[in-house]
């Protein structure tokens, strides 16, 4: 049976084949929630009996699968989006209210057959990019190590990246739908403002807010976007997508803008710098031509959001509550909101006049290029580092995201592998208003290119083959993909890693390193006894919510050599399908589950990978 809490595409396939029922999916979701009880991902969840009732209702309607594009797909929403029957807190318990109706965008998803699981944690009042500004607790990235989940849509991103739901809604005013995607190795779509209704969404900055989508693949995010968009008479900011732009353009016809090196700031993070250079090259290989561009006017526009009168717009909807209950608002959030009081009406008009000049510059930019590629974030931080400088480091996270809504742009964020230090990297594709479909097509092509690019030199473990989820460009289906050169991606976890004792078994068969990746959080890593005393690393698949994301290497192996490799693998190891953190499935080394129950098996999952375990063991002697 396929993984229940999989991608939208995988679930639809399983439902269509009769391999899975909505009732089974609901039970597995509930089991995963129980395993992660007490974590800061959720603020509220749909009661178990209600989720099961929704699943049973959909099961009775299984004959309508073809007309319900999100049939039986579990999802989450950020807790500043109204869901009837659940409180809306916006990350502030004292602000909470119970809406009688769901937000318009949520209602569209439910009408399409989706199953709401719950409401996720966020930076209070959607003010922040860290995921650390919530009285419900700070979210940590799925990659662990105290890394921030990003914000403000922190819980939504983690719920998707951890495999608890197939997709989630967030909001994005300054980057809240993109920064969390970057920190958790998933896709984040920030649509053109107005295409997804904000009726029933607690405002952050009303003229700039938009609803965003998190998913594990661009295709999934696009499927959700198609269902969620639509003109809403209850939303005065609502807009229609021009029909002639609904399909988007072919990537090979596009002109790509690439930032000049002097305008890029990675805040000393050379790993992120190198990852962006590699990712930018990959994007460039997919388009017609590339042109270097200066980013100065974009960055100036972004500065207006928090260093200009738009922060007063944030205050406008919350001023009454803030005056009545200042004690209910976190100090860092209150300081940001109250800074809006220092702006006069003249400041507003001066800033709007300057913004209009910057918008005119942007319009001229889109006559020269069709898409701009940027880092999503210049660097990443741990929760402890954010605590040291919550305002300054939050600003650093927004450098490449804050201008998008002010300039009426669309954006799609896609994973871009990992730095040498193991931090996730990410790219954002940016285009003018209503370029959503074009950006999605380029993002999907980028995912496919990650599966099909030639292998790099062995000295470059940060290859872009990791971190971009999606489908095999050759087959259009998920799963282990044979490439045009007769090679297949193979995931290795232990003694076949570079520098380990059995790596020669790959090299001697003509295998080449494709990159470093992580599994989906569905595995545990064990050390079994071995004759040489080093131990036999063993990866075992477990249920949702019971595993972790384990570091692996991806190698390109000639297909004809798989049989000989398999004959030399000692029991209980075997080759099977292994799911990566981005939803792809590749061939990989796995271990029979019975081995994990042996008295001699040592659970080393907490180390995050075999190499990290070995390094820690060496330090402790």
PEQUIBEL-V180199 format. One record per residue. N is the residue number from 1. SS is DSSP state (H for helix, E for strand, L for the rest). PHI is phi in whole degrees, 0 to 359 (999 if undefined). Layout:
N_SS_PHI, N_SS_PHI
//
This chain:
1_L_999, 2_L_295, 3_L_300, 4_L_294, 5_L_267, 6_L_258, 7_L_287, 8_H_302, 9_H_298, 10_H_295, 11_H_294, 12_H_299, 13_H_297, 14_H_293, 15_H_296, 16_H_297, 17_L_277, 18_L_73, 19_L_273, 20_L_206, 21_L_240, 22_H_298, 23_H_295, 24_H_295, 25_H_297, 26_H_300, 27_H_296, 28_H_289, 29_H_298, 30_H_297, 31_H_296, 32_H_294, 33_H_297, 34_H_296, 35_H_295, 36_L_252, 37_L_303, 38_L_93, 39_L_283, 40_L_272, 41_L_287, 42_E_250, 43_E_259, 44_E_210, 45_E_231, 46_L_296, 47_L_306, 48_H_305, 49_H_293, 50_H_287, 51_H_295, 52_H_294, 53_H_294, 54_H_297, 55_H_297, 56_H_294, 57_H_299, 58_H_294, 59_H_298, 60_H_293, 61_L_258, 62_H_300, 63_H_292, 64_H_265, 65_H_310, 66_H_294, 67_H_256, 68_L_242, 69_L_297, 70_L_243, 71_L_308, 72_L_68, 73_L_268, 74_E_283, 75_E_212, 76_E_233, 77_E_229, 78_E_297, 79_L_276, 80_L_240, 81_E_245, 82_L_294, 83_L_228, 84_L_304, 85_L_96, 86_L_237, 87_E_290, 88_E_255, 89_L_251, 90_L_54, 91_L_79, 92_L_221, 93_H_304, 94_H_287, 95_H_274, 96_L_302, 97_E_213, 98_E_250, 99_L_287, 100_L_279, 101_L_235, 102_L_280, 103_L_304, 104_H_303, 105_H_294, 106_H_292, 107_H_299, 108_H_296, 109_H_292, 110_H_295, 111_H_297, 112_L_272, 113_L_99, 114_L_287, 115_E_247, 116_E_286, 117_E_262, 118_E_172, 119_E_244, 120_E_256, 121_L_291, 122_L_202, 123_L_298, 124_H_309, 125_H_55, 126_H_55, 127_L_247, 128_L_147, 129_L_238, 130_L_250, 131_L_79, 132_L_253, 133_L_251, 134_L_219, 135_L_290, 136_L_271, 137_L_108, 138_L_272, 139_L_275, 140_E_253, 141_L_303, 142_L_296, 143_L_274, 144_L_69, 145_L_69, 146_L_75, 147_E_290, 148_E_296, 149_L_276, 150_L_79, 151_L_214, 152_L_276, 153_L_274, 154_H_295, 155_H_296, 156_H_297, 157_H_294, 158_H_295, 159_H_301, 160_H_287, 161_H_296, 162_L_277, 163_L_79, 164_L_281, 165_L_219, 166_L_276, 167_E_206, 168_E_209, 169_E_263, 170_E_234, 171_E_229, 172_L_213, 173_L_250, 174_L_239, 175_L_137, 176_L_291, 177_L_260, 178_L_246, 179_H_300, 180_H_297, 181_H_299, 182_H_297, 183_H_285, 184_H_237, 185_L_67, 186_L_231, 187_E_268, 188_E_230, 189_E_253, 190_E_253, 191_L_293, 192_L_304, 193_L_305, 194_L_95, 195_L_286, 196_L_251, 197_L_298, 198_L_253, 199_L_294, 200_L_89, 201_E_246, 202_L_296, 203_L_292, 204_L_256, 205_L_218, 206_L_306, 207_L_283, 208_L_242, 209_L_296, 210_L_211, 211_E_275, 212_E_244, 213_E_230, 214_E_250, 215_E_205, 216_L_267, 217_L_221, 218_H_295, 219_H_301, 220_H_297, 221_H_299, 222_H_293, 223_H_300, 224_H_294, 225_H_303, 226_H_298, 227_H_284, 228_H_283, 229_L_282, 230_L_159, 231_L_293, 232_L_236, 233_L_297, 234_L_274, 235_L_245, 236_L_292, 237_L_265, 238_L_292, 239_L_221, 240_L_263, 241_L_281, 242_L_304, 243_H_304, 244_H_289, 245_H_254, 246_L_293, 247_L_267, 248_L_77, 249_L_254, 250_L_292, 251_H_307, 252_H_292, 253_H_263, 254_L_272, 255_E_258, 256_E_257, 257_E_266, 258_E_240, 259_E_289, 260_L_293, 261_H_302, 262_H_291, 263_H_265, 264_L_266, 265_L_228, 266_L_255, 267_L_54, 268_L_84, 269_L_271, 270_H_291, 271_H_297, 272_H_293, 273_H_301, 274_H_292, 275_H_296, 276_H_296, 277_H_301, 278_H_292, 279_H_293, 280_H_299, 281_H_295, 282_H_296, 283_H_296, 284_H_301, 285_L_287, 286_L_263, 287_L_252, 288_L_287, 289_E_202, 290_E_232, 291_E_219, 292_E_289, 293_E_223, 294_L_276, 295_L_256, 296_H_310, 297_H_296, 298_H_295, 299_H_294, 300_H_297, 301_H_298, 302_H_299, 303_H_297, 304_H_295, 305_H_295, 306_H_248, 307_H_250, 308_L_219, 309_L_288, 310_H_293, 311_H_291, 312_H_290, 313_H_293, 314_H_299, 315_H_290, 316_H_305, 317_L_277, 318_L_243, 319_H_300, 320_H_300, 321_H_296, 322_H_295, 323_H_288, 324_H_284, 325_L_229, 326_H_299, 327_H_290, 328_H_277, 329_L_254, 330_L_301, 331_H_306, 332_H_292, 333_H_291, 334_H_298, 335_H_295, 336_H_294, 337_H_296, 338_H_290, 339_H_296, 340_H_293, 341_H_286, 342_H_275, 343_L_262, 344_L_262, 345_H_301, 346_H_297, 347_H_296, 348_H_300, 349_H_288, 350_H_300, 351_H_293, 352_H_294, 353_H_295, 354_H_293, 355_H_298, 356_H_297, 357_H_296, 358_H_290, 359_H_294, 360_H_296, 361_H_299, 362_H_296, 363_H_298, 364_H_292, 365_H_301, 366_H_285, 367_H_278, 368_H_265, 369_L_226, 370_L_256, 371_E_218, 372_E_242, 373_E_253, 374_E_222, 375_E_295, 376_L_286, 377_L_229, 378_L_280, 379_L_200, 380_L_238, 381_L_224, 382_E_271, 383_H_300, 384_H_295, 385_H_292, 386_H_296, 387_H_298, 388_H_290, 389_L_210, 390_H_294, 391_H_276, 392_H_297, 393_H_284, 394_H_297, 395_H_298, 396_H_298, 397_H_295, 398_L_267, 399_L_306, 400_L_257, 401_L_236, 402_L_290, 403_L_276, 404_L_301, 405_L_285, 406_L_299, 407_L_262, 408_L_59, 409_E_245, 410_E_250, 411_E_206, 412_E_229, 413_E_257, 414_E_230, 415_E_296, 416_E_222, 417_E_79, 418_E_228, 419_L_284, 420_L_299, 421_L_275, 422_L_86, 423_L_274, 424_E_292, 425_E_242, 426_E_204, 427_E_244, 428_E_236, 429_E_262, 430_E_239, 431_E_214, 432_E_291, 433_L_307, 434_L_74, 435_L_270, 436_H_307, 437_H_292, 438_H_296, 439_H_297, 440_H_296, 441_H_295, 442_H_292, 443_H_298, 444_H_294, 445_H_295, 446_H_295, 447_H_299, 448_H_296, 449_H_296, 450_H_295, 451_H_276, 452_H_243, 453_L_291, 454_L_294, 455_L_290, 456_L_277, 457_L_294, 458_L_298, 459_L_278, 460_L_239, 461_L_290, 462_L_272, 463_L_293, 464_L_291, 465_L_294, 466_L_256, 467_L_94, 468_L_248, 469_L_282, 470_L_148, 471_L_244, 472_L_295, 473_L_294, 474_L_283, 475_L_255, 476_L_75, 477_L_233, 478_L_287, 479_L_126, 480_L_304, 481_L_244, 482_E_276, 483_L_265, 484_L_299, 485_L_269, 486_L_75, 487_E_244, 488_E_230, 489_E_285, 490_E_235, 491_E_268, 492_E_239, 493_L_237, 494_L_220, 495_L_289, 496_L_262, 497_L_294, 498_L_307, 499_L_85, 500_L_269, 501_L_297, 502_L_253, 503_L_298, 504_H_299, 505_H_296, 506_H_277, 507_H_300, 508_L_295, 509_L_266, 510_L_86, 511_L_286, 512_E_231, 513_E_290, 514_E_256, 515_E_153, 516_E_253, 517_E_215, 518_E_228, 519_E_284, 520_L_297, 521_L_284, 522_L_234, 523_E_224, 524_E_237, 525_E_250, 526_E_238, 527_E_248, 528_E_261, 529_L_297, 530_L_220, 531_L_297, 532_L_274, 533_L_84, 534_L_288, 535_L_107, 536_E_249, 537_E_293, 538_E_224, 539_E_261, 540_E_238, 541_E_281, 542_L_231, 543_L_283, 544_L_305, 545_L_84, 546_L_254, 547_L_246, 548_E_217, 549_L_276, 550_L_256, 551_E_290, 552_E_223, 553_E_244, 554_E_253, 555_E_237, 556_E_264, 557_E_242, 558_E_304, 559_H_304, 560_H_292, 561_H_260, 562_H_298, 563_H_301, 564_H_293, 565_H_295, 566_H_297, 567_H_295, 568_L_265, 569_L_272, 570_L_284, 571_L_296, 572_L_267, 573_E_286, 574_E_204, 575_E_255, 576_E_201, 577_E_280, 578_E_236, 579_E_267, 580_E_274, 581_L_296, 582_L_265, 583_L_100, 584_L_293, 585_E_242, 586_E_229, 587_E_290, 588_E_199, 589_E_282, 590_E_230, 591_E_232, 592_L_302, 593_H_299, 594_H_297, 595_H_295, 596_H_293, 597_H_274, 598_L_292, 599_L_298, 600_L_271, 601_L_279, 602_E_255, 603_E_282, 604_L_244, 605_H_304, 606_H_299, 607_H_290, 608_L_88, 609_L_169, 610_H_294, 611_H_295, 612_H_295, 613_H_298, 614_H_297, 615_H_294, 616_H_295, 617_H_297, 618_H_293, 619_H_292, 620_H_273, 621_L_79
//
